[in-house]
């Protein structure tokens, strides 16, 4: 299993290197207060990382708010009992 994971990792690293080499041009970003010029590969990697972090933060917030609500209901003692199966 470890060999499979290492092989997959090496394939994705090689694909990333090829993607970066084929897209070496610069991309300009104007963020109103700063202007950035990044290589396309770095811009793609940065947007992927930001999306991954925001997705993880959203998932964490959803799970933690649900858990908080369930704990609050259990403390109050007003949690609903599961319906009986007929």
Secondary structure, 3 states (H helix, E strand, C coil): CHHHHHHHHHHHHHHHHHHHHHCCCEEEEECCCCEEEEEHHHHHHHHHHHHHHHHHHHHHHHHHHHHHHHHHHHHHCCCCCCCCCC
